[in-house]
Amino acid sequence: MPQLNPNPWLFIFIMSWVIYLIILTPKVSNLKVLNEPMAQNMNMSVTQPWNWPWT
């Protein structure tokens, strides 16, 4: 059964992960995030109470 022989496919599997980890990971991590989150204003604004005219 050739499926049990790890020689042909194990090398290809390991090399594909090596290529992925060495080449593609830095390229993906260097991409710029276009929508960076902005810091929210921590000051609480004073709100006016709403008067109910029918009460």
Secondary structure, 3 states (H helix, E strand, C coil): CHHHCCHHHHHHHHHHHHHHHHHHHHHHHCCCCCCCCCCCCCCCCCCCCCCCCCC
